[in-house]
Amino acid sequence: MHDTRRGAAPRTSARSRRAGTAGAADRSLPPGAAWLARFQSAEALFVSDARQRIVAWSPQAERLLGRAASEVVGRRCYEVIAGTEPDGHPVCRRDCRVVRNARRRRTTESYEIVARTAADERVVLSSSIILAPDESGAPGYLLHLLRPASHAPARPLPDSAGRRLGS
């Protein structure tokens, strides 16, 4: 995963490039979050913190959305992804349903959004969310897995709250 806050350049080994991931300099990740650098996924992955700021952005996310980690790390996720339902109703916004569920320690079912790439193309994405609590157990990070949707039209974000963690 790339993390370029404070001007740190992402470090990438030949092995991680072949595996489809990039190593992040542990010193550039949020305090206590060095474990984020160990995540690997063939799907686009980005991580947001409790303030909805992007703290990590994978090379696959760069390819899928056409935005470099240096452009998005530190920005609010809803400004970067700008996801909507097919009718244009915003899904990604301040205090979105995913964030509200996370604060209640609830998961969110997978859903589909329409996002815009850096080239201003619409792309329908399937989104899965993983909650990652911080050291105190409080909701700390949201891991967002994005992949092109396998069908259209997009299925909207479910109205019901997800299942409670540990239940």
Beta strands, then each sheet from edge to edge (+ up, - down):
strand 1: 44-49
strand 2: 54-57
strand 3: 111-116
strand 4: 122-133
strand 5: 139-148
sheet 1: 2+ 1- 5+ 4- 3+
end
